[in-house]
């Protein structure tokens, strides 16, 4: 059975991706943790530096701790867990993929950003990954999604990169959901 591990963005909470995930895969088990750090009116999985940059080593350490704690708790068999991350949740999902690629079947990364411009992922041969970026995302550099896609491909992942008509928020007419559904259907048939 498929499980979706939904990682919300900064200033949000564990309910943020519930509707998206339910529409994506209604029969899937939803695992939706709350980020451990308070931020604005919500939470986040990691803190940025004061200049908004990412401390990749710290994020990787947090991801390692999270995966080891969850694996002992109730994370299902690796072959059935798909990461779904939005914004900083997508960044945290990428960190989890790097520290424990064997724990996850693949990932959907919505509005992601690389952990660093020269980041090197652990090997993840043929791991399916969907990246959905907004062409008018005010919180991301224009090439963030392409840089991340290249980093993942260098590690052996099979990446589907889509840049859609959107900003940092959800695309109009459920564009993110339509792409994710089509991708998930294509991955399921392979």
N, C-alpha and C positions, 0 to 999 in steps of 0.2 A: 504494500500500500504506500502511496506517495505521501510524504510529509513536506509541508512548506515551512521553512524556518524564516519567519518574516522579521526583518530588522528595520525599524523605523528610523526616520531622519532626526536631526537635532531639534530639540524643543518640542518633540512629539512624544507619543507613548505607545504602548503595546497594542492599542486598538487601531492605530493609524492605518495599517495595511490589511486589516481584517476583511473589509468589503472587497478590495482588489483581489485578495487571495481566494476568497469564496467564489467570486465570479470567474477567476482563472481556472480553478480546479475544485468544484463543489464537493467532491468526494474525498478530497485530501484532508489529512490531519493538519491542523494549524498549530504551530509552535510559535508563540509571539512573546518573546521576553521583553522586559522593559530595560532600557539602558540604565546603568548604575549611577550616572552622574546627572544631577539636576541642572537644567539649563532653560532659561526663560520660563515659560509656563509648562515645560515638559522635561524630557530627559534626553540623554545622548549616551552612546556607547564609548566615546572617548572625548577628550578635550583637545581643542586646537591651541596652538601657541597664540600669544597676543597679536601677532601679525597674520593670524588665520592659517598659517602653514601647519603641516601635519608632522608630528614626531613619529616617523614610521616605526622606529624601534619600540616606542611605548605602545603604539597601537598593536603591533605584533605580539608584544608581551601580554596585553589585555586579551587578545584573541586566543592565545595559547591557554591562558588560565580559564577562559570561558569554555573552550572546547573540552579541556580535561575535566572540568567540573560537570558539564552537561553530559559527557560520555558516561560518567559514573552515575548520573541521575536518570534521565529518561530520554536521551537522544536515541531515536530508532536506528535500525541497521543502516549503514552508510549508503547502500545502494538506493535507498528510498527517500533521502533527504535532499531537497532542492532549496538552496538559499534564495531568498527574495529580499533584496536590499534597496532602499530608496535614499538617495543623497548620502549623508554620512553613514547611514545603514549599509549602503552599497560599498562604501569604502571599508567598513568593518567586515562585510561579507568577503571582500577581496582579501583582507588580512587573514580571515579564517581559512579561505582556500589555500593561501600560501603556507600557513603553519600546519594544516591537516587536510591536504587535498583528498586523501583516502576516505575521509569522513562524509564527503558530500558527492551527490550524483552530478551536480552542476549548479549553475547560478543564473539568476536574472538580476542584472545590475542596472537600476534606473537612476539616471543623473549622477553617475559616479565621477570620481576623480582619482588619479593615480596616487599611491602612497608616497611616491617620490618620482621625479622625472626619469631616474635611472634604476628603478626598482627591478629586482630579478625575482620571479616567482619560483617556488619549488616545482619540480616536474609534475605535470598533470596531463599526461598523454590522453588525447581524445576526449577530454572533459568538455561537455557542451556548455557554452556560456553565451547568454544574450546580453548585449549592452544596448540600452536605449538612452540616447542623449537628446537634449533640446537644442535646436539650432540657434536659439535666442536666449540661452541660459545665462542669466546675469551673474550667477555664482560660480561659473566654470570658465576656464580658458577655452578658447575655440578648439584646441587640439587635445584636450584632456581625454576624451573618449577614444580617440585614435591612438594616443600614446598607451593608454591602458590596454586596448585591444592588441597592440603589437607586443606588449610585455607578456600578456597571457598566451598569445600565439607562440612566442619564443619558448614558453614552457611546455608547449605541445597541446594546449587547449584548442578546441574548435569553436571559434568566436563568430557570432553573428552580430555585427555592428550596425545599428540603425540610428540615424540622426533625423529627427522628425520636427515638424512645425510646432514648436513649443518653447516655453521658457523653462524655468526650474520646476514649476508646478506641473500638474497633470496636463496632458495634451487634450485639445478639444475632441469631441466625439469619441471618447474612450480610445484614443489612438494607442496609448501604452498597452491597454488591455488587449486590443485586437492583435498587436504585434506579439505580445507574450503568449496569447492563446495559440496563434499560428505556429510560433516557435516550439511551444510545448508539444503540440500535436506532431510536429515533424520529428522532434527528438524521440517521442514515444514510439514512433514507427520504425526507428533504426535499431 
